[in-house]
């Protein structure tokens, strides 16, 4: 389960993301530039929906323990160049 909680607004939105699996969890502090969110979703999804989708993408590629504890969403494409191309498929999942 991926739980997203907004911590603050501003030039960059801040979130805490908790990933729970099989009796364990990982916690992540993530920032998101509103312009980046708008560019990637055209505003059709909330920032929280976007982050749940981004984490689903990451979890398909690595265990939760390997995901950085603190990061900006923009770095995902540096590690996984296919992120932006694959994102729509994850946004459309329930």
N, CA, C and O atoms as a CHARMM CRD file, in Angstrom:
* protein
*
  376
    1    1 UNK  N      0.84000  -1.17800   0.00000 PROA 1      0.00000
    2    1 UNK  CA     0.00000   0.00000   0.00000 PROA 1      0.00000
    3    1 UNK  C      0.89100   1.24900   0.00000 PROA 1      0.00000
    4    1 UNK  O      1.91200   1.30500   0.68600 PROA 1      0.00000
    5    2 UNK  N      0.48600   2.21900  -0.76700 PROA 2      0.00000
    6    2 UNK  CA     1.22200   3.47600  -0.86400 PROA 2      0.00000
    7    2 UNK  C      0.33800   4.58400  -0.28900 PROA 2      0.00000
    8    2 UNK  O     -0.75400   4.84300  -0.79500 PROA 2      0.00000
    9    3 UNK  N      0.81700   5.22600   0.76100 PROA 3      0.00000
   10    3 UNK  CA     0.07300   6.30000   1.42100 PROA 3      0.00000
   11    3 UNK  C      0.82900   7.60800   1.20600 PROA 3      0.00000
   12    3 UNK  O      2.03000   7.69300   1.46200 PROA 3      0.00000
   13    4 UNK  N      0.11300   8.62400   0.73500 PROA 4      0.00000
   14    4 UNK  CA     0.73300   9.91700   0.44200 PROA 4      0.00000
   15    4 UNK  C      0.07000  10.98800   1.29600 PROA 4      0.00000
   16    4 UNK  O     -1.15300  11.12600   1.30100 PROA 4      0.00000
   17    5 UNK  N      0.89800  11.74900   2.02200 PROA 5      0.00000
   18    5 UNK  CA     0.38700  12.82600   2.87300 PROA 5      0.00000
   19    5 UNK  C      1.14000  14.10800   2.53400 PROA 5      0.00000
   20    5 UNK  O      2.36900  14.14800   2.57500 PROA 5      0.00000
   21    6 UNK  N      0.39300  15.14800   2.20000 PROA 6      0.00000
   22    6 UNK  CA     1.01100  16.44400   1.89700 PROA 6      0.00000
   23    6 UNK  C      1.48900  17.09900   3.17700 PROA 6      0.00000
   24    6 UNK  O      0.74400  17.20600   4.15000 PROA 6      0.00000
   25    7 UNK  N      2.74000  17.53500   3.16800 PROA 7      0.00000
   26    7 UNK  CA     3.33300  18.19200   4.32900 PROA 7      0.00000
   27    7 UNK  C      3.35900  19.70300   4.20000 PROA 7      0.00000
   28    7 UNK  O      3.35000  20.41200   5.20600 PROA 7      0.00000
   29    8 UNK  N      3.39300  20.20600   2.96800 PROA 8      0.00000
   30    8 UNK  CA     3.45700  21.64900   2.80000 PROA 8      0.00000
   31    8 UNK  C      3.39400  22.06700   1.35700 PROA 8      0.00000
   32    8 UNK  O      3.72300  21.30400   0.44900 PROA 8      0.00000
   33    9 UNK  N      2.96200  23.30100   1.16300 PROA 9      0.00000
   34    9 UNK  CA     2.88400  23.91100  -0.15600 PROA 9      0.00000
   35    9 UNK  C      3.95200  24.98700  -0.24500 PROA 9      0.00000
   36    9 UNK  O      4.52300  25.39800   0.76500 PROA 9      0.00000
   37   10 UNK  N      4.21100  25.42800  -1.44000 PROA 10     0.00000
   38   10 UNK  CA     5.19500  26.47700  -1.65100 PROA 10     0.00000
   39   10 UNK  C      5.75700  26.33800  -3.04600 PROA 10     0.00000
   40   10 UNK  O      5.09800  25.80400  -3.93800 PROA 10     0.00000
   41   11 UNK  N      6.97400  26.81600  -3.23800 PROA 11     0.00000
   42   11 UNK  CA     7.62400  26.69500  -4.54500 PROA 11     0.00000
   43   11 UNK  C      7.70600  25.23000  -4.94500 PROA 11     0.00000
   44   11 UNK  O      7.59300  24.89300  -6.12400 PROA 11     0.00000
   45   12 UNK  N      7.90500  24.35900  -3.95700 PROA 12     0.00000
   46   12 UNK  CA     7.86000  22.91300  -4.17200 PROA 12     0.00000
   47   12 UNK  C      6.90700  22.32400  -3.14400 PROA 12     0.00000
   48   12 UNK  O      6.95700  22.67500  -1.96500 PROA 12     0.00000
   49   13 UNK  N      6.04400  21.43200  -3.59600 PROA 13     0.00000
   50   13 UNK  CA     5.14600  20.73500  -2.68200 PROA 13     0.00000
   51   13 UNK  C      5.95600  19.66200  -1.95700 PROA 13     0.00000
   52   13 UNK  O      6.82800  19.03300  -2.55700 PROA 13     0.00000
   53   14 UNK  N      5.67300  19.44800  -0.66800 PROA 14     0.00000
   54   14 UNK  CA     6.38200  18.42500   0.12000 PROA 14     0.00000
   55   14 UNK  C      5.39100  17.36200   0.58200 PROA 14     0.00000
   56   14 UNK  O      4.26700  17.66400   0.98500 PROA 14     0.00000
   57   15 UNK  N      5.83600  16.11600   0.51200 PROA 15     0.00000
   58   15 UNK  CA     4.98900  14.99400   0.87300 PROA 15     0.00000
   59   15 UNK  C      5.76300  13.97300   1.68600 PROA 15     0.00000
   60   15 UNK  O      6.98200  13.84600   1.56800 PROA 15     0.00000
   61   16 UNK  N      5.02700  13.25400   2.51000 PROA 16     0.00000
   62   16 UNK  CA     5.56400  12.04200   3.11000 PROA 16     0.00000
   63   16 UNK  C      4.86700  10.88900   2.40400 PROA 16     0.00000
   64   16 UNK  O      3.64100  10.86400   2.29100 PROA 16     0.00000
   65   17 UNK  N      5.65500   9.94600   1.93600 PROA 17     0.00000
   66   17 UNK  CA     5.11200   8.76000   1.27800 PROA 17     0.00000
   67   17 UNK  C      5.52100   7.55200   2.11700 PROA 17     0.00000
   68   17 UNK  O      6.70000   7.35000   2.40600 PROA 17     0.00000
   69   18 UNK  N      4.53400   6.76100   2.49900 PROA 18     0.00000
   70   18 UNK  CA     4.77700   5.54600   3.26500 PROA 18     0.00000
   71   18 UNK  C      4.40200   4.36200   2.38200 PROA 18     0.00000
   72   18 UNK  O      3.29900   4.30200   1.83700 PROA 18     0.00000
   73   19 UNK  N      5.33300   3.42500   2.25000 PROA 19     0.00000
   74   19 UNK  CA     5.09400   2.20400   1.48600 PROA 19     0.00000
   75   19 UNK  C      5.05100   1.05600   2.48600 PROA 19     0.00000
   76   19 UNK  O      6.02100   0.79600   3.19800 PROA 19     0.00000
   77   20 UNK  N      3.90000   0.37000   2.52700 PROA 20     0.00000
   78   20 UNK  CA     3.74200  -0.77200   3.43300 PROA 20     0.00000
   79   20 UNK  C      3.60300  -2.04200   2.60900 PROA 20     0.00000
   80   20 UNK  O      2.79100  -2.12400   1.68800 PROA 20     0.00000
   81   21 UNK  N      4.42100  -3.03500   2.96900 PROA 21     0.00000
   82   21 UNK  CA     4.37300  -4.34500   2.32000 PROA 21     0.00000
   83   21 UNK  C      4.73800  -5.40300   3.34800 PROA 21     0.00000
   84   21 UNK  O      5.69000  -5.22100   4.10700 PROA 21     0.00000
   85   22 UNK  N      4.01600  -6.47900   3.38500 PROA 22     0.00000
   86   22 UNK  CA     4.35900  -7.66800   4.15400 PROA 22     0.00000
   87   22 UNK  C      4.92900  -7.36500   5.53600 PROA 22     0.00000
   88   22 UNK  O      6.01500  -7.83300   5.87700 PROA 22     0.00000
   89   23 UNK  N      4.20900  -6.59600   6.31800 PROA 23     0.00000
   90   23 UNK  CA     4.62100  -6.35000   7.69500 PROA 23     0.00000
   91   23 UNK  C      5.76800  -5.37900   7.88300 PROA 23     0.00000
   92   23 UNK  O      6.27600  -5.24700   8.99700 PROA 23     0.00000
   93   24 UNK  N      6.19200  -4.69700   6.83500 PROA 24     0.00000
   94   24 UNK  CA     7.24600  -3.68800   6.98100 PROA 24     0.00000
   95   24 UNK  C      6.84100  -2.44300   6.19500 PROA 24     0.00000
   96   24 UNK  O      5.92900  -2.47200   5.36800 PROA 24     0.00000
   97   25 UNK  N      7.53900  -1.36700   6.47600 PROA 25     0.00000
   98   25 UNK  CA     7.24000  -0.12600   5.76500 PROA 25     0.00000
   99   25 UNK  C      8.51600   0.67400   5.55000 PROA 25     0.00000
  100   25 UNK  O      9.51600   0.50100   6.24700 PROA 25     0.00000
  101   26 UNK  N      8.44200   1.55700   4.55600 PROA 26     0.00000
  102   26 UNK  CA     9.51200   2.53000   4.33100 PROA 26     0.00000
  103   26 UNK  C      8.85600   3.90000   4.24700 PROA 26     0.00000
  104   26 UNK  O      7.71000   4.02500   3.81500 PROA 26     0.00000
  105   27 UNK  N      9.59300   4.93000   4.66400 PROA 27     0.00000
  106   27 UNK  CA     9.08500   6.30600   4.65400 PROA 27     0.00000
  107   27 UNK  C      9.99700   7.16600   3.80700 PROA 27     0.00000
  108   27 UNK  O     11.22200   7.04200   3.84900 PROA 27     0.00000
  109   28 UNK  N      9.36800   8.04500   3.03100 PROA 28     0.00000
  110   28 UNK  CA    10.10300   8.87500   2.08900 PROA 28     0.00000
  111   28 UNK  C      9.55500  10.29300   2.14000 PROA 28     0.00000
  112   28 UNK  O      8.34200  10.49300   2.20800 PROA 28     0.00000
  113   29 UNK  N     10.44400  11.27100   2.10600 PROA 29     0.00000
  114   29 UNK  CA    10.05000  12.66700   1.97300 PROA 29     0.00000
  115   29 UNK  C     10.34900  13.06500   0.53700 PROA 29     0.00000
  116   29 UNK  O     11.48200  12.96200   0.06800 PROA 29     0.00000
  117   30 UNK  N      9.31000  13.52200  -0.14600 PROA 30     0.00000
  118   30 UNK  CA     9.41600  13.78300  -1.57600 PROA 30     0.00000
  119   30 UNK  C      8.96500  15.20900  -1.86000 PROA 30     0.00000
  120   30 UNK  O      7.96300  15.67400  -1.31600 PROA 30     0.00000
  121   31 UNK  N      9.71000  15.89600  -2.71300 PROA 31     0.00000
  122   31 UNK  CA     9.28800  17.21900  -3.16600 PROA 31     0.00000
  123   31 UNK  C      8.85500  17.12200  -4.62400 PROA 31     0.00000
  124   31 UNK  O      9.32300  16.27600  -5.38500 PROA 31     0.00000
  125   32 UNK  N      7.94600  18.02000  -4.97900 PROA 32     0.00000
  126   32 UNK  CA     7.38400  18.03900  -6.32200 PROA 32     0.00000
  127   32 UNK  C      7.15200  19.48200  -6.73800 PROA 32     0.00000
  128   32 UNK  O      6.38600  20.21000  -6.10600 PROA 32     0.00000
  129   33 UNK  N      7.81700  19.88000  -7.79600 PROA 33     0.00000
  130   33 UNK  CA     7.61200  21.21600  -8.35100 PROA 33     0.00000
  131   33 UNK  C      6.23500  21.22700  -9.02100 PROA 33     0.00000
  132   33 UNK  O      5.97800  20.38200  -9.87900 PROA 33     0.00000
  133   34 UNK  N      5.34500  22.15000  -8.66200 PROA 34     0.00000
  134   34 UNK  CA     4.01300  22.18600  -9.27200 PROA 34     0.00000
  135   34 UNK  C      4.05300  22.27800 -10.80100 PROA 34     0.00000
  136   34 UNK  O      3.15900  21.76500 -11.47300 PROA 34     0.00000
  137   35 UNK  N      5.07500  22.92200 -11.34900 PROA 35     0.00000
  138   35 UNK  CA     5.17800  23.00400 -12.81700 PROA 35     0.00000
  139   35 UNK  C      5.46800  21.63700 -13.42800 PROA 35     0.00000
  140   35 UNK  O      4.96800  21.31300 -14.50500 PROA 35     0.00000
  141   36 UNK  N      6.27400  20.84300 -12.73800 PROA 36     0.00000
  142   36 UNK  CA     6.58800  19.47900 -13.19700 PROA 36     0.00000
  143   36 UNK  C      5.33600  18.60500 -13.14000 PROA 36     0.00000
  144   36 UNK  O      5.05500  17.85400 -14.07400 PROA 36     0.00000
  145   37 UNK  N      4.59200  18.70500 -12.04800 PROA 37     0.00000
  146   37 UNK  CA     3.33800  17.96000 -11.91300 PROA 37     0.00000
  147   37 UNK  C      2.37500  18.35100 -13.03700 PROA 37     0.00000
  148   37 UNK  O      1.75600  17.48800 -13.66000 PROA 37     0.00000
  149   38 UNK  N      2.25400  19.64500 -13.28800 PROA 38     0.00000
  150   38 UNK  CA     1.35300  20.13300 -14.33900 PROA 38     0.00000
  151   38 UNK  C      1.80200  19.62300 -15.71200 PROA 38     0.00000
  152   38 UNK  O      0.97500  19.20600 -16.52300 PROA 38     0.00000
  153   39 UNK  N      3.08800  19.65800 -15.96200 PROA 39     0.00000
  154   39 UNK  CA     3.62500  19.20900 -17.25800 PROA 39     0.00000
  155   39 UNK  C      3.36800  17.71200 -17.47400 PROA 39     0.00000
  156   39 UNK  O      3.03900  17.28600 -18.58100 PROA 39     0.00000
  157   40 UNK  N      3.52000  16.93300 -16.42000 PROA 40     0.00000
  158   40 UNK  CA     3.39200  15.48200 -16.56600 PROA 40     0.00000
  159   40 UNK  C      1.95200  14.97500 -16.50500 PROA 40     0.00000
  160   40 UNK  O      1.66600  13.88000 -16.99100 PROA 40     0.00000
  161   41 UNK  N      1.04400  15.75100 -15.91700 PROA 41     0.00000
  162   41 UNK  CA    -0.33600  15.27200 -15.77500 PROA 41     0.00000
  163   41 UNK  C     -1.36800  16.19000 -16.42600 PROA 41     0.00000
  164   41 UNK  O     -2.54100  15.82800 -16.51400 PROA 41     0.00000
  165   42 UNK  N     -0.95200  17.36700 -16.88200 PROA 42     0.00000
  166   42 UNK  CA    -1.86600  18.37800 -17.42600 PROA 42     0.00000
  167   42 UNK  C     -2.96900  18.71200 -16.41600 PROA 42     0.00000
  168   42 UNK  O     -4.04900  19.16600 -16.79400 PROA 42     0.00000
  169   43 UNK  N     -2.68400  18.48300 -15.12900 PROA 43     0.00000
  170   43 UNK  CA    -3.64800  18.80200 -14.08300 PROA 43     0.00000
  171   43 UNK  C     -4.80600  17.83100 -13.98300 PROA 43     0.00000
  172   43 UNK  O     -5.75600  18.09100 -13.24400 PROA 43     0.00000
  173   44 UNK  N     -4.76100  16.71400 -14.70500 PROA 44     0.00000
  174   44 UNK  CA    -5.85800  15.74700 -14.69200 PROA 44     0.00000
  175   44 UNK  C     -5.83700  14.83600 -13.46800 PROA 44     0.00000
  176   44 UNK  O     -6.80300  14.11600 -13.21400 PROA 44     0.00000
  177   45 UNK  N     -4.76400  14.86400 -12.72400 PROA 45     0.00000
  178   45 UNK  CA    -4.60800  14.03500 -11.52400 PROA 45     0.00000
  179   45 UNK  C     -4.10100  14.92900 -10.39600 PROA 45     0.00000
  180   45 UNK  O     -3.39700  15.90900 -10.64300 PROA 45     0.00000
  181   46 UNK  N     -4.45300  14.59500  -9.17900 PROA 46     0.00000
  182   46 UNK  CA    -3.95700  15.36200  -8.03900 PROA 46     0.00000
  183   46 UNK  C     -2.47100  15.04700  -7.84900 PROA 46     0.00000
  184   46 UNK  O     -1.99200  14.02300  -8.33500 PROA 46     0.00000
  185   47 UNK  N     -1.74900  15.90700  -7.15600 PROA 47     0.00000
  186   47 UNK  CA    -0.35500  15.57400  -6.84800 PROA 47     0.00000
  187   47 UNK  C     -0.23700  14.25600  -6.08300 PROA 47     0.00000
  188   47 UNK  O      0.72200  13.50900  -6.27800 PROA 47     0.00000
  189   48 UNK  N     -1.20000  13.97100  -5.22100 PROA 48     0.00000
  190   48 UNK  CA    -1.17500  12.72700  -4.46300 PROA 48     0.00000
  191   48 UNK  C     -1.34900  11.51600  -5.38800 PROA 48     0.00000
  192   48 UNK  O     -0.65200  10.51400  -5.23200 PROA 48     0.00000
  193   49 UNK  N     -2.26900  11.60500  -6.34300 PROA 49     0.00000
  194   49 UNK  CA    -2.43600  10.51600  -7.31700 PROA 49     0.00000
  195   49 UNK  C     -1.16500  10.34100  -8.14100 PROA 49     0.00000
  196   49 UNK  O     -0.73300   9.21900  -8.40700 PROA 49     0.00000
  197   50 UNK  N     -0.58300  11.44600  -8.53500 PROA 50     0.00000
  198   50 UNK  CA     0.66300  11.40500  -9.30400 PROA 50     0.00000
  199   50 UNK  C      1.75400  10.68100  -8.51600 PROA 50     0.00000
  200   50 UNK  O      2.44300   9.81900  -9.06100 PROA 50     0.00000
  201   51 UNK  N      1.91500  11.02600  -7.23600 PROA 51     0.00000
  202   51 UNK  CA     2.96200  10.39900  -6.43600 PROA 51     0.00000
  203   51 UNK  C      2.69200   8.92400  -6.19600 PROA 51     0.00000
  204   51 UNK  O      3.63100   8.12800  -6.20100 PROA 51     0.00000
  205   52 UNK  N      1.44200   8.53400  -5.98500 PROA 52     0.00000
  206   52 UNK  CA     1.13800   7.10400  -5.84900 PROA 52     0.00000
  207   52 UNK  C      1.53800   6.36200  -7.12100 PROA 52     0.00000
  208   52 UNK  O      2.08300   5.26000  -7.05600 PROA 52     0.00000
  209   53 UNK  N      1.26700   6.96200  -8.26800 PROA 53     0.00000
  210   53 UNK  CA     1.63800   6.35000  -9.54600 PROA 53     0.00000
  211   53 UNK  C      3.14500   6.29400  -9.72300 PROA 53     0.00000
  212   53 UNK  O      3.67700   5.29400 -10.20600 PROA 53     0.00000
  213   54 UNK  N      3.83800   7.36200  -9.33600 PROA 54     0.00000
  214   54 UNK  CA     5.29900   7.38800  -9.44000 PROA 54     0.00000
  215   54 UNK  C      5.90900   6.30300  -8.56100 PROA 54     0.00000
  216   54 UNK  O      6.86700   5.64300  -8.96500 PROA 54     0.00000
  217   55 UNK  N      5.35700   6.11300  -7.34800 PROA 55     0.00000
  218   55 UNK  CA     5.88600   5.07200  -6.46700 PROA 55     0.00000
  219   55 UNK  C      5.53300   3.67900  -6.98100 PROA 55     0.00000
  220   55 UNK  O      6.33700   2.75800  -6.83700 PROA 55     0.00000
  221   56 UNK  N      4.36600   3.50300  -7.57100 PROA 56     0.00000
  222   56 UNK  CA     4.03400   2.19900  -8.17200 PROA 56     0.00000
  223   56 UNK  C      5.04800   1.87500  -9.26900 PROA 56     0.00000
  224   56 UNK  O      5.50900   0.73900  -9.38300 PROA 56     0.00000
  225   57 UNK  N      5.38900   2.88000 -10.07300 PROA 57     0.00000
  226   57 UNK  CA     6.41600   2.71500 -11.11100 PROA 57     0.00000
  227   57 UNK  C      7.73800   2.28300 -10.47900 PROA 57     0.00000
  228   57 UNK  O      8.36100   1.32300 -10.93400 PROA 57     0.00000
  229   58 UNK  N      8.16200   2.98400  -9.43700 PROA 58     0.00000
  230   58 UNK  CA     9.43000   2.65700  -8.78000 PROA 58     0.00000
  231   58 UNK  C      9.41300   1.24900  -8.18300 PROA 58     0.00000
  232   58 UNK  O     10.38900   0.50800  -8.29900 PROA 58     0.00000
  233   59 UNK  N      8.30800   0.88800  -7.54900 PROA 59     0.00000
  234   59 UNK  CA     8.22400  -0.41800  -6.89700 PROA 59     0.00000
  235   59 UNK  C      8.21700  -1.57100  -7.90300 PROA 59     0.00000
  236   59 UNK  O      8.56600  -2.69800  -7.55100 PROA 59     0.00000
  237   60 UNK  N      7.83000  -1.30500  -9.12800 PROA 60     0.00000
  238   60 UNK  CA     7.91900  -2.32300 -10.17600 PROA 60     0.00000
  239   60 UNK  C      9.36700  -2.55300 -10.60600 PROA 60     0.00000
  240   60 UNK  O      9.66300  -3.51800 -11.31000 PROA 60     0.00000
  241   61 UNK  N     10.27000  -1.66300 -10.18100 PROA 61     0.00000
  242   61 UNK  CA    11.66200  -1.73500 -10.61800 PROA 61     0.00000
  243   61 UNK  C     12.66000  -1.99600  -9.49600 PROA 61     0.00000
  244   61 UNK  O     13.78300  -2.43400  -9.74600 PROA 61     0.00000
  245   62 UNK  N     12.24900  -1.72500  -8.25700 PROA 62     0.00000
  246   62 UNK  CA    13.17300  -1.91800  -7.13400 PROA 62     0.00000
  247   62 UNK  C     12.38100  -2.09200  -5.84300 PROA 62     0.00000
  248   62 UNK  O     11.23500  -1.65300  -5.74600 PROA 62     0.00000
  249   63 UNK  N     13.00000  -2.73700  -4.84900 PROA 63     0.00000
  250   63 UNK  CA    12.31000  -2.88000  -3.55600 PROA 63     0.00000
  251   63 UNK  C     12.18300  -1.53000  -2.85800 PROA 63     0.00000
  252   63 UNK  O     12.96100  -0.60800  -3.10500 PROA 63     0.00000
  253   64 UNK  N     11.20000  -1.43600  -1.99300 PROA 64     0.00000
  254   64 UNK  CA    10.94600  -0.16500  -1.29300 PROA 64     0.00000
  255   64 UNK  C     12.15900   0.32800  -0.53400 PROA 64     0.00000
  256   64 UNK  O     12.35900   1.53600  -0.40200 PROA 64     0.00000
  257   65 UNK  N     12.97500  -0.59200  -0.03200 PROA 65     0.00000
  258   65 UNK  CA    14.16500  -0.21800   0.72100 PROA 65     0.00000
  259   65 UNK  C     15.23700   0.44400  -0.15300 PROA 65     0.00000
  260   65 UNK  O     16.13300   1.10900   0.36800 PROA 65     0.00000
  261   66 UNK  N     15.15100   0.27000  -1.45900 PROA 66     0.00000
  262   66 UNK  CA    16.13000   0.87100  -2.36700 PROA 66     0.00000
  263   66 UNK  C     15.73200   2.26700  -2.82700 PROA 66     0.00000
  264   66 UNK  O     16.55400   2.98800  -3.39100 PROA 66     0.00000
  265   67 UNK  N     14.48500   2.65600  -2.59300 PROA 67     0.00000
  266   67 UNK  CA    14.02300   3.98100  -2.99000 PROA 67     0.00000
  267   67 UNK  C     14.62800   5.00600  -2.03800 PROA 67     0.00000
  268   67 UNK  O     14.61700   4.81200  -0.82200 PROA 67     0.00000
  269   68 UNK  N     15.14900   6.08400  -2.58400 PROA 68     0.00000
  270   68 UNK  CA    15.76700   7.13700  -1.77700 PROA 68     0.00000
  271   68 UNK  C     14.81400   7.61900  -0.69000 PROA 68     0.00000
  272   68 UNK  O     13.60600   7.69600  -0.91200 PROA 68     0.00000
  273   69 UNK  N     15.34700   7.94000   0.47000 PROA 69     0.00000
  274   69 UNK  CA    14.52300   8.41900   1.58700 PROA 69     0.00000
  275   69 UNK  C     14.06400   9.85600   1.39900 PROA 69     0.00000
  276   69 UNK  O     12.98800  10.23000   1.86400 PROA 69     0.00000
  277   70 UNK  N     14.87300  10.66500   0.71900 PROA 70     0.00000
  278   70 UNK  CA    14.55200  12.07000   0.44500 PROA 70     0.00000
  279   70 UNK  C     14.91800  12.33700  -1.00300 PROA 70     0.00000
  280   70 UNK  O     16.06300  12.12100  -1.40100 PROA 70     0.00000
  281   71 UNK  N     13.95700  12.80800  -1.80300 PROA 71     0.00000
  282   71 UNK  CA    14.27500  13.13200  -3.18500 PROA 71     0.00000
  283   71 UNK  C     13.20800  14.02000  -3.80000 PROA 71     0.00000
  284   71 UNK  O     12.09200  14.13200  -3.29300 PROA 71     0.00000
  285   72 UNK  N     13.57900  14.64100  -4.89800 PROA 72     0.00000
  286   72 UNK  CA    12.64000  15.39700  -5.71800 PROA 72     0.00000
  287   72 UNK  C     12.21400  14.49000  -6.86300 PROA 72     0.00000
  288   72 UNK  O     13.03000  13.74100  -7.40100 PROA 72     0.00000
  289   73 UNK  N     10.96300  14.55300  -7.23200 PROA 73     0.00000
  290   73 UNK  CA    10.42800  13.68700  -8.28000 PROA 73     0.00000
  291   73 UNK  C     11.22800  13.78500  -9.58500 PROA 73     0.00000
  292   73 UNK  O     11.29900  12.81900 -10.34400 PROA 73     0.00000
  293   74 UNK  N     11.81400  14.92600  -9.83700 PROA 74     0.00000
  294   74 UNK  CA    12.55000  15.10900 -11.09800 PROA 74     0.00000
  295   74 UNK  C     13.72300  14.13800 -11.25200 PROA 74     0.00000
  296   74 UNK  O     14.17500  13.90100 -12.37200 PROA 74     0.00000
  297   75 UNK  N     14.22600  13.56900 -10.14700 PROA 75     0.00000
  298   75 UNK  CA    15.37200  12.65300 -10.25900 PROA 75     0.00000
  299   75 UNK  C     14.97100  11.26100 -10.74600 PROA 75     0.00000
  300   75 UNK  O     15.83300  10.48600 -11.15800 PROA 75     0.00000
  301   76 UNK  N     13.69500  10.93500 -10.70800 PROA 76     0.00000
  302   76 UNK  CA    13.27700   9.59500 -11.14400 PROA 76     0.00000
  303   76 UNK  C     13.73700   9.32700 -12.57200 PROA 76     0.00000
  304   76 UNK  O     14.22800   8.23800 -12.87000 PROA 76     0.00000
  305   77 UNK  N     13.58500  10.30400 -13.45100 PROA 77     0.00000
  306   77 UNK  CA    13.98600  10.12500 -14.86100 PROA 77     0.00000
  307   77 UNK  C     15.49000   9.94600 -15.01900 PROA 77     0.00000
  308   77 UNK  O     15.94100   9.36700 -16.00700 PROA 77     0.00000
  309   78 UNK  N     16.26600  10.43100 -14.06900 PROA 78     0.00000
  310   78 UNK  CA    17.71600  10.23300 -14.14300 PROA 78     0.00000
  311   78 UNK  C     18.07700   8.76800 -13.91200 PROA 78     0.00000
  312   78 UNK  O     19.00400   8.24500 -14.53100 PROA 78     0.00000
  313   79 UNK  N     17.34800   8.11800 -13.02700 PROA 79     0.00000
  314   79 UNK  CA    17.58100   6.70300 -12.72600 PROA 79     0.00000
  315   79 UNK  C     16.84800   5.78900 -13.70600 PROA 79     0.00000
  316   79 UNK  O     17.34200   4.71900 -14.06200 PROA 79     0.00000
  317   80 UNK  N     15.67000   6.22300 -14.13200 PROA 80     0.00000
  318   80 UNK  CA    14.82400   5.42600 -15.02100 PROA 80     0.00000
  319   80 UNK  C     14.34000   6.31100 -16.17300 PROA 80     0.00000
  320   80 UNK  O     13.28700   6.93900 -16.06500 PROA 80     0.00000
  321   81 UNK  N     15.09000   6.36600 -17.26500 PROA 81     0.00000
  322   81 UNK  CA    14.74400   7.26400 -18.37800 PROA 81     0.00000
  323   81 UNK  C     13.35200   7.01400 -18.97200 PROA 81     0.00000
  324   81 UNK  O     12.78900   7.90100 -19.61300 PROA 81     0.00000
  325   82 UNK  N     12.80500   5.84000 -18.76800 PROA 82     0.00000
  326   82 UNK  CA    11.49100   5.51700 -19.33000 PROA 82     0.00000
  327   82 UNK  C     10.33300   6.05100 -18.47600 PROA 82     0.00000
  328   82 UNK  O      9.17300   5.87900 -18.85000 PROA 82     0.00000
  329   83 UNK  N     10.62100   6.68500 -17.35400 PROA 83     0.00000
  330   83 UNK  CA     9.58200   7.11400 -16.42000 PROA 83     0.00000
  331   83 UNK  C      8.48000   7.92900 -17.08400 PROA 83     0.00000
  332   83 UNK  O      7.30400   7.58700 -16.96000 PROA 83     0.00000
  333   84 UNK  N      8.83200   8.98700 -17.77700 PROA 84     0.00000
  334   84 UNK  CA     7.79900   9.86100 -18.35500 PROA 84     0.00000
  335   84 UNK  C      6.96200   9.14200 -19.40600 PROA 84     0.00000
  336   84 UNK  O      5.76500   9.40200 -19.52900 PROA 84     0.00000
  337   85 UNK  N      7.57300   8.25300 -20.15500 PROA 85     0.00000
  338   85 UNK  CA     6.84500   7.51000 -21.18600 PROA 85     0.00000
  339   85 UNK  C      5.90100   6.47900 -20.54500 PROA 85     0.00000
  340   85 UNK  O      4.80500   6.24300 -21.05500 PROA 85     0.00000
  341   86 UNK  N      6.31600   5.87700 -19.45000 PROA 86     0.00000
  342   86 UNK  CA     5.51800   4.84800 -18.77800 PROA 86     0.00000
  343   86 UNK  C      4.46900   5.41700 -17.81900 PROA 86     0.00000
  344   86 UNK  O      3.50200   4.73300 -17.48500 PROA 86     0.00000
  345   87 UNK  N      4.65300   6.65400 -17.37800 PROA 87     0.00000
  346   87 UNK  CA     3.78000   7.24700 -16.36800 PROA 87     0.00000
  347   87 UNK  C      2.28700   7.16500 -16.69000 PROA 87     0.00000
  348   87 UNK  O      1.51400   6.80800 -15.80100 PROA 87     0.00000
  349   88 UNK  N      1.83600   7.47500 -17.91200 PROA 88     0.00000
  350   88 UNK  CA     0.39200   7.42700 -18.17200 PROA 88     0.00000
  351   88 UNK  C     -0.24500   6.07700 -17.84600 PROA 88     0.00000
  352   88 UNK  O     -1.38300   6.02800 -17.37900 PROA 88     0.00000
  353   89 UNK  N      0.46400   5.00400 -18.08100 PROA 89     0.00000
  354   89 UNK  CA    -0.06500   3.66700 -17.76500 PROA 89     0.00000
  355   89 UNK  C     -0.29100   3.52400 -16.25500 PROA 89     0.00000
  356   89 UNK  O     -1.27000   2.91100 -15.83000 PROA 89     0.00000
  357   90 UNK  N      0.59700   4.07700 -15.46100 PROA 90     0.00000
  358   90 UNK  CA     0.45400   4.00700 -14.00300 PROA 90     0.00000
  359   90 UNK  C     -0.61200   4.95900 -13.49000 PROA 90     0.00000
  360   90 UNK  O     -1.30100   4.64900 -12.51800 PROA 90     0.00000
  361   91 UNK  N     -0.75800   6.10600 -14.12500 PROA 91     0.00000
  362   91 UNK  CA    -1.80900   7.05300 -13.71300 PROA 91     0.00000
  363   91 UNK  C     -3.19300   6.48500 -13.95100 PROA 91     0.00000
  364   91 UNK  O     -4.12700   6.80000 -13.21300 PROA 91     0.00000
  365   92 UNK  N     -3.33700   5.65800 -14.96400 PROA 92     0.00000
  366   92 UNK  CA    -4.64400   5.09300 -15.30100 PROA 92     0.00000
  367   92 UNK  C     -5.01100   3.86300 -14.48700 PROA 92     0.00000
  368   92 UNK  O     -6.11200   3.33100 -14.63300 PROA 92     0.00000
  369   93 UNK  N     -4.09900   3.40300 -13.62600 PROA 93     0.00000
  370   93 UNK  CA    -4.42300   2.26500 -12.76600 PROA 93     0.00000
  371   93 UNK  C     -5.23800   2.74300 -11.57500 PROA 93     0.00000
  372   93 UNK  O     -5.02800   3.85400 -11.08800 PROA 93     0.00000
  373   94 UNK  N     -6.17000   1.91300 -11.09600 PROA 94     0.00000
  374   94 UNK  CA    -6.99400   2.31900  -9.93300 PROA 94     0.00000
  375   94 UNK  C     -6.16700   2.43300  -8.67000 PROA 94     0.00000
  376   94 UNK  O     -6.70100   2.76200  -7.61000 PROA 94     0.00000
